[in-house]
Structure formats: structure tokens, C-alpha cells
Amino acid sequence: MARGLFITGFTISEVLAIQQRAKELLLEGKTIMNWNDAETSAAKQFVMPVAEVLDECGHALRVLDPATYGRPRNVAVSQVSGYLPK
């Protein structure tokens, strides 16, 4: 679930650019990169999984411009713990 990471301090155009780059990486299969040679090896993984980046971008766009991208999805949760007498 999106946490609103791309809302404060980001413009709509920046969020769209992040979203586009995440889509490109997903389509190219470049979410994890590995390099190997005879003596060394290295792996690079992006800071956030692509699916999470896309979810965050969608959430940010709905918050920043609800008229274009729709209203943010709100989820309510309730929980009862312990005994409740009738």
C-alpha cells in the first residue's frame, strides 16, 4: 500500500518522470543487475522495487491532481482486542 512518498516536494511532472522510468526498467527487465568477471562479482538492485514505485506514483498523482487522476484510495481498518460484554 502506498505511503505517500512522492507527494511532498514532488511536482506532477517529476512523478510522471519517475513513473515512466520505472515502467521502462520493468519492460527491459532491469530491476536487478549483476556483473561478473573472473575475480569479482557485483549486484545492483534499485532502492525500491518497481511495483512499489509504480504504486507510489499512482498514489501521488491521485493526491496531487485528483481531477485528472481520480481521488486517492482511502482504506479504513478497525480492530477489537479483548473481551466485549454483551
TAPEJO-V259343 format. One record per backbone hydrogen bond with DSSP energy under -1.0 kcal/mol. NH is the residue of the N-H (numbers start at 1). CO is the residue of the C=O. Records with the same first field share a line. If there is no record, write none. Layout:
NH = CO ; CO
This chain:
7 = 4
10 = 7
15 = 11
16 = 12
17 = 13
18 = 14
19 = 15
20 = 16
21 = 17
22 = 18
23 = 19
24 = 20
25 = 21
26 = 22
27 = 23
28 = 24
30 = 25
33 = 44
35 = 42
37 = 40
42 = 35
44 = 33
46 = 31
53 = 49
54 = 50
55 = 51
56 = 52
57 = 53
58 = 54
59 = 55
60 = 56
61 = 57
62 = 58
63 = 59
64 = 60
65 = 61
69 = 65
70 = 66
